[in-house]
Amino acid sequence: MAEKPKCEHCEKDAIGRQSLGFCVSYVCEDHADSALLALKPGEIQAYEYCYLERFATDC
C-alpha cells in the first residue's frame, strides 16, 4: 500500500495537489489554496495554468 502524500510545507497529511503555474505541490488543509478547499473530495479542476486535485477520502 502506498504511503499518503505529506504537505510539502509542514509534513501533515496532504488533502490534495495544486499546480499554480509551474509550481506543483502536495498541500494540507492549512496550506491549500481556497479554490482547492472549495472542491469536494475526489474532484479535479483544471483551467489555464492551474490544476487542482482534492484527494478522495477513505471510508
C-alpha positions as CSV (number, residue, x, y, z in Angstrom):
1,M,0.0,0.0,0.0
2,A,1.4,3.4,-1.0
3,E,2.0,5.9,1.8
4,K,-0.2,9.0,1.8
5,P,1.5,12.1,0.5
6,K,2.5,14.7,3.0
7,C,2.2,18.5,2.8
8,E,5.4,20.0,1.4
9,H,5.2,22.9,3.8
10,C,4.6,21.2,7.2
11,E,4.5,17.4,6.7
12,K,0.8,17.0,7.7
13,D,-1.3,14.6,5.6
14,A,-2.0,16.2,2.2
15,I,-5.6,16.8,1.2
16,G,-4.7,17.4,-2.4
17,R,-2.3,18.5,-5.1
18,Q,-2.3,22.0,-6.6
19,S,-0.4,23.3,-9.5
20,L,-0.4,27.1,-9.9
21,G,1.7,27.9,-12.9
22,F,4.9,25.8,-12.8
23,C,4.8,25.1,-9.1
24,V,3.2,21.8,-8.2
25,S,2.8,20.8,-4.5
26,Y,1.0,18.5,-2.2
27,V,-0.7,20.6,0.5
28,C,-2.7,20.1,3.7
29,E,-5.8,22.0,4.6
30,D,-3.8,24.8,6.2
31,H,-1.7,25.4,3.1
32,A,-4.2,24.7,0.4
33,D,-5.4,27.5,-2.0
34,S,-9.1,28.5,-1.4
35,A,-10.0,27.0,-4.8
36,L,-8.7,23.6,-3.7
37,L,-10.6,23.8,-0.4
38,A,-13.8,24.5,-2.3
39,L,-13.5,21.2,-4.2
40,K,-15.3,18.1,-2.9
41,P,-13.2,15.0,-2.1
42,G,-12.3,13.3,-5.4
43,E,-13.0,16.3,-7.5
44,I,-10.5,17.8,-10.0
45,Q,-10.5,21.2,-11.6
46,A,-8.2,22.3,-14.4
47,Y,-8.0,25.6,-16.3
48,E,-5.3,27.6,-18.0
49,Y,-2.2,27.2,-15.9
50,C,-3.9,25.8,-12.8
51,Y,-4.6,22.2,-11.8
52,L,-6.3,21.3,-8.6
53,E,-7.0,17.8,-7.3
54,R,-8.7,17.1,-4.0
55,F,-7.9,13.6,-2.8
56,A,-10.8,11.2,-2.2
57,T,-11.4,10.5,1.5
58,D,-11.2,6.9,2.8
59,C,-14.4,5.3,4.0
